[in-house]
Amino acid sequence: MTTPVKPNVKSKSKKQVTAKKAAANSLPQDLDASLAKRMQRHVSHGLGRDKHSKQELFQALALSIKEEMLARWRATRQLDSQFECKQVAYLSLEFLMGRAMGNAIMNLDLLPETKALMQDYAVELEELEEVEHDAGLGNGGLGRLAACFLDSCASLDLSVTGYGIRYEYGMFAQKLVDGFQVERPDRWLREGNPWEVRVSEHNVTVPFFGHTSSYVDPNGRRNVVWLDTQDVLAVAYDMPVPGYKNDRINTLRLWKSEATDDFDLEEFNQGDYTEAVARKNLAEQITMVLYPNDASENGKELRLRQQYFLSSASLQDLLNNWVRKHGNDFSQFAKYNVMQLNDTHPSIAIPELMRLLVDEHFLEWDDAWQVVSQTMAYTNHTLLPEALERWPVRMLGHMLPRILEIIFEINARYLELVAHQWPGDEQKLAAMSIIEEGQEQHVRMAYLAIVASFSVNGVAGLHSKLLTSGLFKDFYQLWPEKFNNKTNGVTPRRWLAHCNPELAALLTKRLGADWVSDLSHLNALNAFTDDKAFLRDWQQVKLNNKAVLKQLIKAECDVDFDVNMLFDVQVKRIHEYKRQLLNILHIIHLYHQIQQGNTSNMVPRCILIGGKAAPGYAMAKLIIKLASNVAHMVNSDAEVAKYLRVAFLPNYNVSAMERICPATDVSEQISTAGKEASGTGNMKFMMNGAVTIGTLDGANVEMLEEVGEDNFFLFGLTAEQVMEQRLNYQPQQFINASPALTEVLSLIESGHFSLLEPGIFAPLLTAITSPDDPWMTAADFESYRLAQERVAKAYKDPITWTQMSIRNTAASGRFSSDVTIAQYRDEIWRA
């Protein structure tokens, strides 16, 4: 078992504490009123009616809580400026924040006061929390990780600003119609966002299109100018990120795109109304939707515009702040600034920072490159080569001509280094070039990020090992000192203290309250695994949480879950490598066994699947359809329902997960080994006492190390075995060797789950039986089935199962994002 790094916070000097108090006390006195008075003011003056809806009361309470933060928010900025703290900019295309109210109330230590205050308005606090929309700023694990990191940065008293995009619509709201995913607009801003503050003094303009020209100045320096650009205004919106009971309020700065001019008045007056507002519409499209469907050329262009818009606006903001204090002297910039690139999406920030330094602030190339290469740090989140972004040179040249020139210059200088390392090796030059040759040239954005960054990290031990031995092996040989690992984590505030209040209260009763800010304290739970009273309390908490989830499933899926059954859950983005399909095949196996009367040793279970498929991902959508059809057949059979119930939860999001993970008995983490970078859902489940069934993939490896094989249901091929199988994979051999899998595939092929849609699941059957199946579904099925039998056997013994559950929570301290951020702080940011 690994002892986690304690996320210690260095104590502030007396001068710093005094400065923070002085900054806080400098605000007008009316903002220093009690929460009750603020609430009363917003209700009486803001609403102006005697009767108020829950939506109106939510808005009033949210605004009151935000005002509670204003003094500390201002004090944080003043203190960071006064003491020249190292500034970390966390650039991410996603921030999956979820609802803000509950998190703010907990971190500001306002829960008892707020609950009492709501009694004056004859409403429960939980009712108002339900009114809030999940912020539509992210999609999956990448965005949720960014949100957890912001919470930990603030709670560890680090000066970190998150930079993202203020999407008008989230990715989409998922509906199921006849089992098919249907995408609806996610209008999360339709009632406004009470947590944000528009800060127009930080607005900047971002250039697109146009062309470049060069001239030589009187000093003999060649300068490049970017002309005839179509500029877009980046408008800054700030959201507060409160630390846990420590007075720090960090900032999430989100950019909204607007036209520099609303419309061409002359064209409008001449009657050309459409053209008059065309530029405004084109500008606003950039931040309209999170992750537009990039199956089309227009979709790809919009994705690129979003990435450049985020990067340029954020870097201009950082440089403007620097210049206000230091002028054009950038010699110390890297000492006080670092930029963490959350995956390849913001890697275009690298040539953009070069452009700003060379073209706008007139640094020489080598001086600018020194700044860039000492401030950029890159986190990689994928082992799938197809997920590494590549942009056509043609598209970049048209949309961002100056950026493309700089990328070519970076590549030319970098390839000299490669040539010195491997003299005469043209294949190595081609393989490592940022520019990928072929029928059409592409820019490899991950390569650009590696070349320019001083740190390149993976997000789990196995992931980082596979990066340096496989995907980025050549770069590791060239720069071994750049590469490091930072295993992901999740914030214990939201993912245990807030989402599981009954368990949190039980933990505090036994361990004290310090575990909320130092999760290593949970290791002490191992001392209570033979305490009968504690075991009973633990079981009751789980039962109560299952009752809460039962209500959600009934409301959203019209399926009756039984709290006395085993709750088996797989919720995550729908993707072939995550293998929801393997889970569904096992469901069909259980269904078939029940119909055959083989139920003597069967443990009744409720199986929940949830997640969104990308709009253009046909196979993922077909997996959702199969899950829906199988669920219908299972739930409509009264005899089967005694042993098995299945639900696909539509529109899975953060708020849903806050109810799901406290209630889960078995956490499905069954991706093909070597394909999942880390995972964070696995950590949330573990933290809340779920037992994992999983492969040796991503952070599962480290979870198994912490909790031990007796408390983890391991199955499947290892990453090395997957690679060996790929050389001569014959899925039919595995199918023939497994009567259970043969029966399952025959049942699907017979049309039993598609009576009115013959042949609809043929592509899934073809994928499973194909020698080219990279996900090895057939190869792992029998091992998975046997592991599920071990799950059922263990669940039959309530004492043994509860002890396993406790040990999982006890071992989760390593996976607090506080631990991860402490490592970023000490080993990358040096903050």
PALO-161040 format. One record per residue (C-alpha): chain; x, y, z. Coordinates in pm, whole numbers. Example, Ala and Ser with C-alpha at 12.3 -4.5 7.8 and 13.67 -1.06 7.14 Angstrom:
REM residues 2
A,1230,-450,780 .
A,1367,-106,714 .
//
This chain:
REM residues 831
A,0,0,0 .
A,131,343,-95 .
A,127,617,164 .
A,-31,919,-5 .
A,142,1254,-9 .
A,-24,1474,249 .
A,-163,1787,85 .
A,-14,2016,346 .
A,-77,2389,322 .
A,217,2604,418 .
A,122,2841,695 .
A,84,3205,601 .
A,296,3472,761 .
A,137,3714,1006 .
A,183,3984,740 .
A,-14,3780,484 .
A,-299,3710,726 .
A,-317,4078,822 .
A,-317,4179,456 .
A,-602,3939,377 .
A,-812,4071,665 .
A,-743,4429,562 .
A,-845,4357,204 .
A,-1166,4191,321 .
A,-1255,4474,556 .
A,-1210,4739,288 .
A,-1542,4654,119 .
A,-1855,4866,178 .
A,-2035,4775,498 .
A,-2363,4678,333 .
A,-2186,4380,180 .
A,-2079,4272,526 .
A,-2436,4211,644 .
A,-2555,3870,759 .
A,-2673,3610,510 .
A,-3028,3654,641 .
A,-3024,4028,571 .
A,-2883,3977,224 .
A,-3150,3720,150 .
A,-3421,3951,280 .
A,-3291,4235,63 .
A,-3290,4022,-252 .
A,-3637,3885,-182 .
A,-3800,4217,-92 .
A,-3624,4444,-343 .
A,-3528,4198,-615 .
A,-3851,4003,-641 .
A,-4107,4256,-523 .
A,-4385,4003,-454 .
A,-4531,3835,-148 .
A,-4526,3484,-295 .
A,-4214,3345,-451 .
A,-4138,3040,-663 .
A,-3855,2806,-573 .
A,-3666,2934,-877 .
A,-3689,3290,-745 .
A,-3585,3187,-394 .
A,-3292,2993,-540 .
A,-3179,3303,-731 .
A,-3208,3517,-418 .
A,-3014,3269,-205 .
A,-2745,3219,-470 .
A,-2693,3595,-503 .
A,-2676,3625,-125 .
A,-2413,3353,-102 .
A,-2216,3509,-385 .
A,-2214,3839,-195 .
A,-2085,3644,105 .
A,-1781,3557,-109 .
A,-1715,3902,-257 .
A,-1499,4035,26 .
A,-1287,3720,36 .
A,-1268,3709,-343 .
A,-1131,4060,-353 .
A,-896,3989,-62 .
A,-760,3684,-244 .
A,-677,3889,-554 .
A,-517,4166,-351 .
A,-307,3926,-146 .
A,-186,3731,-451 .
A,-90,4056,-620 .
A,77,4203,-312 .
A,294,3898,-244 .
A,372,3815,-610 .
A,247,3456,-581 .
A,327,3227,-870 .
A,20,3233,-1093 .
A,-106,2908,-1243 .
A,-337,2927,-1543 .
A,-533,2604,-1595 .
A,-649,2602,-1959 .
A,-929,2357,-2033 .
A,-1200,2335,-2295 .
A,-1421,2174,-2030 .
A,-1509,2246,-1666 .
A,-1784,2009,-1556 .
A,-1873,2205,-1242 .
A,-2217,2061,-1168 .
A,-2433,2264,-933 .
A,-2256,2536,-739 .
A,-2482,2607,-442 .
A,-2424,2299,-225 .
A,-2050,2311,-280 .
A,-2033,2682,-193 .
A,-2240,2640,123 .
A,-2016,2357,243 .
A,-1684,2524,163 .
A,-1796,2853,320 .
A,-1919,2664,629 .
A,-2272,2805,594 .
A,-2477,2487,615 .
A,-2640,2525,962 .
A,-2705,2896,901 .
A,-2855,2838,557 .
A,-3078,2549,667 .
A,-3214,2760,953 .
A,-3268,3057,722 .
A,-3472,2852,475 .
A,-3723,2775,749 .
A,-3821,3144,739 .
A,-3923,3090,376 .
A,-4101,2757,437 .
A,-3873,2569,202 .
A,-3606,2303,245 .
A,-3255,2388,128 .
A,-3247,2063,-72 .
A,-3551,2180,-270 .
A,-3367,2494,-382 .
A,-3054,2298,-467 .
A,-3265,2085,-700 .
A,-3374,2397,-890 .
A,-3020,2479,-1003 .
A,-2916,2363,-1350 .
A,-2591,2174,-1392 .
A,-2349,2413,-1559 .
A,-2319,2304,-1922 .
A,-1944,2358,-1938 .
A,-1820,2002,-1978 .
A,-1901,1652,-2090 .
A,-1705,1377,-1918 .
A,-1408,1289,-1702 .
A,-1179,1554,-1849 .
A,-1411,1837,-1747 .
A,-1500,1687,-1410 .
A,-1128,1645,-1333 .
A,-1076,2014,-1408 .
A,-1357,2103,-1167 .
A,-1212,1881,-891 .
A,-871,2035,-949 .
A,-1006,2389,-910 .
A,-1165,2290,-579 .
A,-840,2140,-453 .
A,-630,2434,-570 .
A,-848,2674,-372 .
A,-860,2442,-71 .
A,-479,2413,-73 .
A,-454,2794,-90 .
A,-291,2800,-435 .
A,-324,3094,-673 .
A,-479,2917,-971 .
A,-713,3061,-1233 .
A,-921,2832,-1449 .
A,-970,2950,-1808 .
A,-1254,2808,-2015 .
A,-1543,2891,-2247 .
A,-1886,3013,-2139 .
A,-2093,2784,-2359 .
A,-2446,2908,-2420 .
A,-2558,2546,-2454 .
A,-2397,2238,-2304 .
A,-2309,1937,-2516 .
A,-2676,1831,-2533 .
A,-2960,1707,-2316 .
A,-3005,1337,-2384 .
A,-3349,1189,-2440 .
A,-3437,833,-2527 .
A,-3703,785,-2794 .
A,-3784,419,-2865 .
A,-3445,339,-2715 .
A,-3255,573,-2945 .
A,-3050,865,-2815 .
A,-3199,1196,-2925 .
A,-3003,1515,-2866 .
A,-3186,1823,-2737 .
A,-3036,2165,-2663 .
A,-2898,2195,-2310 .
A,-3019,2545,-2226 .
A,-2848,2564,-1888 .
A,-2841,2947,-1897 .
A,-3210,2998,-1967 .
A,-3272,3138,-1616 .
A,-2933,3308,-1604 .
A,-2631,3220,-1393 .
A,-2638,3393,-1054 .
A,-2280,3289,-976 .
A,-2111,3475,-1259 .
A,-1984,3832,-1280 .
A,-1927,3997,-1618 .
A,-1592,4180,-1605 .
A,-1580,4385,-1923 .
A,-1250,4555,-1834 .
A,-1077,4226,-1918 .
A,-1230,4192,-2266 .
A,-986,4124,-2551 .
A,-1015,4072,-2926 .
A,-920,3747,-3099 .
A,-816,3751,-3468 .
A,-921,3504,-3738 .
A,-858,3467,-4113 .
A,-683,3746,-4304 .
A,-322,3722,-4424 .
A,29,3807,-4306 .
A,283,4055,-4428 .
A,638,4133,-4316 .
A,862,4437,-4306 .
A,1207,4524,-4177 .
A,1217,4803,-3919 .
A,1493,5068,-3892 .
A,1684,4841,-3653 .
A,1701,4566,-3912 .
A,1449,4344,-3734 .
A,1204,4151,-3950 .
A,850,4197,-3819 .
A,534,4014,-3920 .
A,188,4166,-3910 .
A,-143,3983,-3937 .
A,-371,4192,-4160 .
A,-736,4208,-4261 .
A,-843,3984,-3977 .
A,-1199,3914,-3870 .
A,-1181,4000,-3503 .
A,-1405,3851,-3237 .
A,-1458,4005,-2897 .
A,-1383,3779,-2600 .
A,-1595,3889,-2304 .
A,-1485,3773,-1960 .
A,-1725,3620,-1708 .
A,-1587,3524,-1367 .
A,-1718,3255,-1135 .
A,-1591,3221,-776 .
A,-1422,2898,-664 .
A,-1419,2888,-282 .
A,-1159,2692,-89 .
A,-1266,2472,198 .
A,-1298,2691,509 .
A,-983,2889,433 .
A,-1104,3230,300 .
A,-946,3178,-45 .
A,-1174,3242,-341 .
A,-1010,3157,-673 .
A,-1153,3243,-1015 .
A,-1287,3046,-1307 .
A,-1274,3291,-1598 .
A,-1500,3197,-1888 .
A,-1493,3364,-2228 .
A,-1800,3447,-2431 .
A,-1763,3538,-2799 .
A,-1933,3849,-2930 .
A,-1901,4059,-3244 .
A,-1680,4364,-3217 .
A,-1971,4555,-3377 .
A,-2331,4440,-3336 .
A,-2402,4477,-3705 .
A,-2325,4688,-4010 .
A,-2568,4979,-3974 .
A,-2513,5097,-4332 .
A,-2607,4756,-4473 .
A,-2904,4742,-4239 .
A,-3031,5083,-4354 .
A,-2998,4972,-4715 .
A,-3229,4680,-4643 .
A,-2974,4397,-4635 .
A,-3080,4278,-4290 .
A,-2933,3928,-4315 .
A,-2582,4039,-4410 .
A,-2596,4318,-4153 .
A,-2607,4073,-3864 .
A,-2405,3791,-4027 .
A,-2076,3883,-3859 .
A,-2244,3904,-3520 .
A,-2395,3558,-3568 .
A,-2065,3407,-3686 .
A,-1886,3548,-3382 .
A,-2143,3421,-3135 .
A,-2136,3071,-3285 .
A,-1793,3012,-3133 .
A,-1923,2980,-2777 .
A,-2272,2861,-2861 .
A,-2235,2483,-2809 .
A,-1992,2261,-2620 .
A,-1826,2014,-2857 .
A,-2014,2070,-3183 .
A,-2045,1759,-3398 .
A,-1715,1750,-3587 .
A,-1825,1489,-3839 .
A,-1852,1771,-4096 .
A,-1595,2022,-4219 .
A,-1793,2306,-4061 .
A,-1795,2121,-3731 .
A,-1417,2075,-3742 .
A,-1366,2443,-3818 .
A,-1584,2543,-3525 .
A,-1388,2315,-3290 .
A,-1064,2477,-3403 .
A,-1210,2825,-3362 .
A,-1317,2738,-3008 .
A,-971,2615,-2916 .
A,-793,2917,-3056 .
A,-1049,3156,-2907 .
A,-997,3009,-2559 .
A,-618,3007,-2590 .
A,-576,3354,-2737 .
A,-816,3525,-2497 .
A,-659,3357,-2193 .
A,-302,3434,-2295 .
A,-384,3795,-2377 .
A,-538,3824,-2033 .
A,-227,3684,-1866 .
A,8,3907,-2064 .
A,-205,4216,-2002 .
A,-188,4152,-1628 .
A,190,4114,-1650 .
A,246,4425,-1860 .
A,38,4637,-1622 .
A,285,4556,-1346 .
A,613,4491,-1528 .
A,592,4657,-1867 .
A,748,4467,-2158 .
A,1018,4305,-1946 .
A,941,3932,-1968 .
A,1271,3811,-1821 .
A,1097,3702,-1499 .
A,767,3593,-1654 .
A,838,3220,-1625 .
A,933,3260,-1260 .
A,584,3383,-1175 .
A,363,3209,-1435 .
A,287,2857,-1548 .
A,18,2732,-1786 .
A,-122,2382,-1750 .
A,-274,2253,-2075 .
A,-556,2011,-1993 .
A,-514,1771,-2288 .
A,-433,1874,-2644 .
A,-737,2104,-2687 .
A,-557,2421,-2571 .
A,-216,2328,-2719 .
A,-262,2595,-2984 .
A,-178,2830,-2698 .
A,188,2749,-2770 .
A,218,2921,-3111 .
A,-25,3189,-2991 .
A,203,3282,-2700 .
A,492,3295,-2946 .
A,288,3526,-3170 .
A,197,3759,-2885 .
A,555,3778,-2756 .
A,726,3812,-3096 .
A,471,4015,-3295 .
A,299,4221,-3026 .
A,571,4263,-2763 .
A,870,4242,-3001 .
A,1077,3978,-2826 .
A,1339,3798,-3030 .
A,1244,3443,-3124 .
A,1490,3272,-2889 .
A,1386,3490,-2595 .
A,1018,3423,-2665 .
A,1078,3050,-2700 .
A,1257,3046,-2366 .
A,947,3202,-2206 .
A,713,2955,-2379 .
A,918,2644,-2306 .
A,955,2737,-1938 .
A,585,2814,-1877 .
A,392,2549,-2071 .
A,305,2215,-1907 .
A,100,1949,-2085 .
A,-131,1682,-1942 .
A,-214,1397,-2176 .
A,-547,1219,-2123 .
A,-560,949,-2388 .
A,-388,636,-2511 .
A,-597,622,-2828 .
A,-395,754,-3125 .
A,-716,857,-3304 .
A,-805,1081,-3008 .
A,-487,1289,-3050 .
A,-596,1597,-3239 .
A,-464,1664,-3586 .
A,-561,1976,-3780 .
A,-534,2000,-4159 .
A,-263,2246,-4261 .
A,-507,2379,-4519 .
A,-763,2466,-4251 .
A,-507,2624,-4019 .
A,-357,2827,-4301 .
A,-695,2966,-4398 .
A,-825,3039,-4048 .
A,-501,3119,-3859 .
A,-230,3202,-4115 .
A,14,3355,-3868 .
A,-25,3066,-3626 .
A,56,2817,-3903 .
A,373,3009,-3994 .
A,489,2994,-3633 .
A,414,2620,-3610 .
A,627,2556,-3920 .
A,909,2761,-3769 .
A,888,2572,-3437 .
A,895,2244,-3628 .
A,1196,2340,-3841 .
A,1404,2437,-3537 .
A,1295,2132,-3338 .
A,1373,1889,-3623 .
A,1735,2008,-3614 .
A,1749,1865,-3264 .
A,1600,1537,-3382 .
A,1850,1521,-3667 .
A,2140,1563,-3422 .
A,2000,1284,-3204 .
A,1938,1042,-3493 .
A,2172,1147,-3779 .
A,2053,1046,-4123 .
A,1736,877,-3995 .
A,1472,1019,-4226 .
A,1206,782,-4095 .
A,1260,914,-3743 .
A,1233,1272,-3868 .
A,904,1194,-4040 .
A,768,1002,-3741 .
A,851,1278,-3492 .
A,770,1583,-3706 .
A,492,1810,-3584 .
A,379,1820,-3946 .
A,243,1487,-4063 .
A,293,1431,-4434 .
A,48,1241,-4652 .
A,-220,1304,-4907 .
A,-300,1607,-4694 .
A,-64,1762,-4440 .
A,-177,1774,-4077 .
A,-46,1937,-3762 .
A,-3,1690,-3476 .
A,-112,1897,-3178 .
A,9,1650,-2913 .
A,358,1659,-3066 .
A,351,2038,-3058 .
A,254,2024,-2690 .
A,540,1786,-2606 .
A,800,1987,-2796 .
A,712,2315,-2625 .
A,634,2201,-2269 .
A,878,2161,-1983 .
A,653,1894,-1829 .
A,447,1619,-1990 .
A,243,1407,-1754 .
A,14,1108,-1776 .
A,-275,1065,-1536 .
A,-221,716,-1394 .
A,83,497,-1339 .
A,-3,253,-1619 .
A,-103,535,-1852 .
A,227,718,-1807 .
A,421,394,-1856 .
A,237,317,-2180 .
A,292,672,-2305 .
A,668,653,-2259 .
A,700,296,-2389 .
A,457,330,-2678 .
A,272,638,-2801 .
A,547,891,-2716 .
A,845,655,-2695 .
A,1063,861,-2931 .
A,999,1181,-2739 .
A,1080,1004,-2412 .
A,1414,898,-2557 .
A,1483,1258,-2657 .
A,1361,1427,-2336 .
A,1320,1172,-2055 .
A,1331,1452,-1796 .
A,1008,1603,-1927 .
A,788,1303,-1856 .
A,621,1231,-1523 .
A,304,1084,-1377 .
A,29,1255,-1179 .
A,-246,1006,-1100 .
A,-585,1173,-1111 .
A,-798,1235,-805 .
A,-1142,1361,-706 .
A,-1236,1618,-447 .
A,-1359,1461,-121 .
A,-1570,1770,-52 .
A,-1819,1712,-333 .
A,-1771,1339,-380 .
A,-1811,1232,-19 .
A,-1884,1513,227 .
A,-2151,1678,10 .
A,-2299,1392,-194 .
A,-2310,1139,92 .
A,-2398,1338,406 .
A,-2506,1033,611 .
A,-2177,854,549 .
A,-1987,1179,608 .
A,-2158,1216,946 .
A,-2070,856,1036 .
A,-1706,914,938 .
A,-1686,1235,1138 .
A,-1839,1064,1442 .
A,-1566,798,1437 .
A,-1267,987,1293 .
A,-1325,1356,1360 .
A,-1374,1616,1085 .
A,-1016,1643,957 .
A,-1073,1375,692 .
A,-1256,1628,471 .
A,-930,1814,404 .
A,-692,1520,449 .
A,-840,1198,317 .
A,-552,988,450 .
A,-742,990,782 .
A,-985,740,626 .
A,-720,469,659 .
A,-819,453,1028 .
A,-1151,294,922 .
A,-973,-41,895 .
A,-982,-55,1274 .
A,-1363,-74,1270 .
A,-1419,-363,1028 .
A,-1504,-598,1319 .
A,-1713,-341,1507 .
A,-2068,-478,1479 .
A,-2236,-147,1561 .
A,-2027,31,1299 .
A,-2107,-237,1042 .
A,-2479,-195,1110 .
A,-2452,183,1077 .
A,-2259,146,749 .
A,-2522,-92,609 .
A,-2804,143,707 .
A,-2638,438,536 .
A,-2601,235,215 .
A,-2964,123,236 .
A,-3083,482,280 .
A,-2875,596,-18 .
A,-3019,316,-230 .
A,-3367,438,-142 .
A,-3275,785,-274 .
A,-3142,640,-600 .
A,-3451,417,-632 .
A,-3666,732,-644 .
A,-3449,884,-918 .
A,-3463,569,-1131 .
A,-3840,546,-1090 .
A,-3885,912,-1188 .
A,-3647,907,-1487 .
A,-3675,548,-1616 .
A,-4004,419,-1473 .
A,-3821,114,-1342 .
A,-3867,-11,-986 .
A,-3532,-86,-824 .
A,-3541,-295,-506 .
A,-3308,-163,-234 .
A,-3252,-519,-109 .
A,-3097,-619,-440 .
A,-2733,-569,-536 .
A,-2691,-232,-712 .
A,-2455,-283,-1009 .
A,-2364,44,-1185 .
A,-2179,157,-1496 .
A,-2214,528,-1569 .
A,-1971,708,-1798 .
A,-1935,835,-2152 .
A,-2053,572,-2400 .
A,-1752,446,-2595 .
A,-1653,109,-2731 .
A,-1332,96,-2528 .
A,-1527,150,-2203 .
A,-1716,-166,-2295 .
A,-2072,-101,-2194 .
A,-2128,-375,-2453 .
A,-1952,-631,-2231 .
A,-2184,-534,-1946 .
A,-2492,-574,-2167 .
A,-2377,-917,-2283 .
A,-2357,-1023,-1920 .
A,-2707,-885,-1855 .
A,-2835,-1098,-2142 .
A,-2654,-1400,-1994 .
A,-2829,-1346,-1657 .
A,-3162,-1297,-1834 .
A,-3115,-1620,-2025 .
A,-3020,-1809,-1708 .
A,-3335,-1688,-1532 .
A,-3551,-1790,-1826 .
A,-3388,-2135,-1818 .
A,-3472,-2165,-1449 .
A,-3110,-2156,-1331 .
A,-3174,-1929,-1033 .
A,-3083,-2140,-731 .
A,-2760,-1952,-654 .
A,-2850,-1625,-823 .
A,-2819,-1299,-630 .
A,-3093,-1056,-740 .
A,-2944,-741,-883 .
A,-3044,-404,-1025 .
A,-2817,-290,-1307 .
A,-2788,77,-1399 .
A,-2616,209,-1711 .
A,-2590,574,-1806 .
A,-2392,804,-2032 .
A,-2399,1004,-2352 .
A,-2272,905,-2695 .
A,-2111,1171,-2912 .
A,-2362,1288,-3175 .
A,-2161,1144,-3463 .
A,-2065,814,-3295 .
A,-2297,558,-3457 .
A,-2166,249,-3274 .
A,-2196,414,-2933 .
A,-2555,511,-3014 .
A,-2628,153,-3117 .
A,-2494,32,-2781 .
A,-2743,263,-2608 .
A,-3020,120,-2825 .
A,-2922,-237,-2732 .
A,-2912,-144,-2361 .
A,-3259,9,-2389 .
A,-3407,-289,-2574 .
A,-3254,-539,-2333 .
A,-3382,-338,-2037 .
A,-3732,-343,-2185 .
A,-3730,-721,-2229 .
A,-3591,-779,-1879 .
A,-3828,-545,-1699 .
A,-4140,-656,-1887 .
A,-4100,-1017,-1773 .
A,-4245,-1051,-1422 .
A,-4054,-1373,-1350 .
A,-3723,-1222,-1459 .
A,-3785,-906,-1257 .
A,-3768,-1111,-936 .
A,-3397,-1153,-1000 .
A,-3295,-882,-1246 .
A,-3392,-524,-1325 .
A,-3217,-297,-1572 .
A,-3235,76,-1639 .
A,-3059,313,-1876 .
A,-3055,656,-1713 .
A,-3095,935,-1971 .
A,-2901,1261,-1949 .
A,-2645,1136,-1697 .
A,-2469,1433,-1533 .
A,-2286,1547,-1219 .
A,-2602,1589,-1014 .
A,-2717,1239,-1101 .
A,-2377,1097,-1006 .
A,-2409,1266,-666 .
A,-2700,1031,-598 .
A,-2564,729,-781 .
A,-2220,677,-628 .
A,-2337,673,-260 .
A,-2590,400,-347 .
A,-2370,174,-558 .
A,-2262,-172,-442 .
A,-2059,-275,-748 .
A,-1870,-28,-966 .
A,-1815,-141,-1326 .
A,-1469,-30,-1450 .
A,-1433,-276,-1733 .
A,-1248,-96,-2013 .
A,-1005,-286,-2235 .
A,-670,-286,-2055 .
A,-437,-24,-2196 .
A,-715,199,-2331 .
A,-841,404,-2033 .
A,-598,677,-1927 .
A,-714,690,-1566 .
A,-1082,722,-1488 .
A,-1224,928,-1204 .
A,-1567,769,-1166 .
A,-1387,462,-1032 .
A,-1244,680,-753 .
A,-1580,836,-663 .
A,-1740,495,-628 .
A,-1449,363,-421 .
A,-1462,667,-193 .
A,-1829,592,-121 .
A,-1773,226,-42 .
A,-1852,58,-373 .
A,-1648,-250,-461 .
A,-1491,-246,-807 .
A,-1514,-511,-1074 .
A,-1250,-414,-1326 .
A,-955,-478,-1551 .
A,-595,-377,-1490 .
A,-650,-50,-1670 .
A,-597,315,-1585 .
A,-614,401,-1216 .
A,-773,61,-1144 .
A,-415,-66,-1113 .
A,-336,173,-829 .
A,-677,120,-667 .
A,-605,-252,-656 .
A,-265,-182,-499 .
A,-431,21,-225 .
A,-728,-201,-140 .
A,-583,-545,-213 .
A,-708,-829,-432 .
A,-948,-955,-164 .
A,-1150,-634,-195 .
A,-1147,-595,-574 .
A,-1293,-821,-844 .
A,-1022,-842,-1107 .
A,-1070,-1000,-1450 .
A,-952,-982,-1808 .
A,-642,-954,-2018 .
A,-361,-723,-1912 .
A,-242,-441,-2139 .
A,53,-658,-2247 .
A,-174,-954,-2322 .
A,-406,-730,-2524 .
A,-112,-624,-2740 .
A,-6,-988,-2785 .
A,-359,-1091,-2882 .
A,-377,-816,-3141 .
A,-109,-995,-3345 .
A,-342,-1286,-3424 .
A,-677,-1228,-3258 .
A,-936,-1498,-3325 .
A,-1254,-1406,-3132 .
A,-1434,-1719,-3255 .
A,-1200,-1930,-3042 .
A,-1316,-1748,-2729 .
A,-1680,-1772,-2837 .
A,-1652,-2145,-2898 .
A,-1487,-2190,-2558 .
A,-1771,-2011,-2378 .
A,-2117,-2172,-2403 .
A,-2256,-1867,-2219 .
A,-2125,-1624,-2480 .
A,-2240,-1848,-2765 .
A,-2593,-1844,-2621 .
A,-2589,-1467,-2570 .
A,-2477,-1391,-2926 .
A,-2731,-1637,-3066 .
A,-3008,-1466,-2870 .
A,-2913,-1126,-3012 .
A,-2877,-1264,-3364 .
A,-3219,-1433,-3340 .
A,-3381,-1091,-3309 .
A,-3511,-1155,-2957 .
A,-3418,-800,-2857 .
A,-3519,-643,-3189 .
A,-3848,-810,-3279 .
A,-3975,-508,-3475 .
A,-3629,-399,-3596 .
A,-3473,-705,-3760 .
A,-3097,-693,-3808 .
A,-3052,-363,-3626 .
A,-2777,-501,-3400 .
A,-2582,-674,-3679 .
A,-2299,-413,-3664 .
A,-2244,-493,-3295 .
A,-2230,-866,-3362 .
A,-1989,-807,-3648 .
A,-1766,-596,-3422 .
A,-1757,-861,-3146 .
A,-1674,-1144,-3387 .
A,-1422,-952,-3598 .
A,-1050,-1034,-3569 .
A,-999,-659,-3595 .
A,-1195,-583,-3275 .
A,-946,-373,-3073 .
A,-1164,-391,-2761 .
A,-1131,-770,-2714 .
A,-1492,-807,-2598 .
A,-1513,-1179,-2676 .
A,-1171,-1249,-2523 .
A,-1268,-1102,-2186 .
A,-1629,-1220,-2160 .
A,-1575,-1551,-1980 .
A,-1331,-1398,-1731 .
A,-1584,-1120,-1668 .
A,-1868,-1370,-1619 .
A,-1667,-1564,-1363 .
A,-1574,-1243,-1181 .
A,-1944,-1157,-1163 .
A,-2006,-1497,-1004 .
A,-1749,-1405,-739 .
A,-1934,-1077,-687 .
A,-2261,-1261,-627 .
A,-2099,-1510,-388 .
A,-1941,-1229,-183 .
A,-2266,-1028,-169 .
A,-2448,-1323,-14 .
A,-2249,-1263,307 .
A,-2357,-917,435 .
A,-2079,-896,693 .
A,-1801,-982,447 .
A,-1945,-747,186 .
A,-1974,-458,432 .
A,-1614,-511,541 .
A,-1505,-497,177 .
A,-1704,-176,135 .
A,-1540,-16,439 .
A,-1193,-117,323 .
A,-1255,47,-14 .
A,-1344,378,147 .
A,-1049,341,386 .
A,-810,294,93 .
A,-938,589,-113 .
A,-717,856,46 .
A,-458,827,-231 .
A,-722,934,-482 .
A,-811,1270,-332 .
A,-746,1548,-583 .
A,-578,1731,-294 .
A,-299,1473,-314 .
A,-277,1510,-693 .
A,-269,1889,-680 .
A,-4,1883,-406 .
A,210,1685,-651 .
A,141,1931,-935 .
A,229,2212,-694 .
A,558,2061,-576 .
A,683,1883,-886 .
A,553,2081,-1185 .
A,429,2426,-1089 .
A,679,2493,-808 .
A,408,2720,-671 .
//
